[in-house]
Amino acid sequence: MPPRPHSRTRAPELSRTMKAIVYTAAGGPEVLTLVERPLPEPGDGQVRVRVHVSGVNPTDWKSRTAGLAPGISAQVPGQDGAGVIDAVGSGVDRGRIGERVWLWEAAGLRADGTAQEYTVVPQQQAVALPTAASFDLGAALGIPALTAHRALTVADRGPERLAPGALAGRTVLVAGGAGAVGNAAIQLARWAGATVLTTVSSPAKAALARAAGAHQVVDYRAEDAATAIRALAPGGVDIIVEVSAEQNAVLDHAVAAPNAVIACYAANGRAEVHYPVRESMDANLRWQGILVYTMPVEAKAHAVAAVSAALADGALRVGEAAGLPLHRFPLEKTGDAHAAVENAAVGKVLVDVAPGS
């Protein structure tokens, strides 16, 4: 008798429960609770991933303080992560079971993020992770890398998808080169052939930006940043990857080349920008907002493909030697991990979901 068809395929039988971090109301890190939950099952077009490492982003704690989305009674945080596919739903190639993957936007409009032992996501949000790439690297990609890719590809006459040589002849300025997005932007821009400048606020951060691959680093607290950048790029910079528009608007306009784009991905300070309108018109400058969660589907697809290609080329790295120190927390200390990100930890905050992975 032929075997009965299955809607999903899985690895050997598992415990039917798992550990997860959830919150059921808005609040500080103390609302994050470790609980036992039923093991989730993948549906049509979905995969289940045994999460090894979860990455923490500013949007994780900001979403927690904002409260639950409509229709969600308990939220598992964590947009990014890395692990191994252990079950697939119908319509998914069964050969993906056992595949190492990195995850992006796992908690986007969904109740289940990566701060749990197993999570289920649409198959396209579990992307193959090369054998040479660690789970730490996989968990550090996601939102930071996709954000950086979008910022580097919104310029006029810019490529839709980064690749070696795609930014040849362009000069990129990365504000805050020691941050997670800044680090990804430096590495991706270097891979794509750009000349990369970055601004930082201390010698220690300057060392991290250089480790990431920045060609030139300007400490804006030690020298006049506009003068220093103009000396390094007399014709101005073509793409500005901006983390603090309110603080840096005057500088950005002072160093921008004609037809440059200022791609802003964070709202710090008062989150209001004042800039010289006439001068912006004369130079055809453009401000571009960046938010991964609402960017076009095609742009996400290009970003995922480019990040995967950069991974395959060995162009993306993590750790202090790559300019991105790692800060680790066990799953039960996810609240402390959120607090570290909220308190502006320099580097990447990770949660070890599967100890020893």
PyMOL commands that set and color helices and strands:
alter all, ss='L'
color gray80, all
select helices_A, chain A and resi 29-31+58-66+94-96+123-125+135-140+142-151+180-191+203-212+225-232+245-255+277-283+292-294+297-312+320-322+331-342
alter helices_A, ss='H'
color red, helices_A
select strands_A, chain A and resi 9-10+17-22+33-38+46-56+80-88+100-103+118-122+126-128+171-175+195-200+216-219+237-242+256-264+286-289+326-330+348-352
alter strands_A, ss='S'
color yellow, strands_A
deselect
rebuild
show_as cartoon
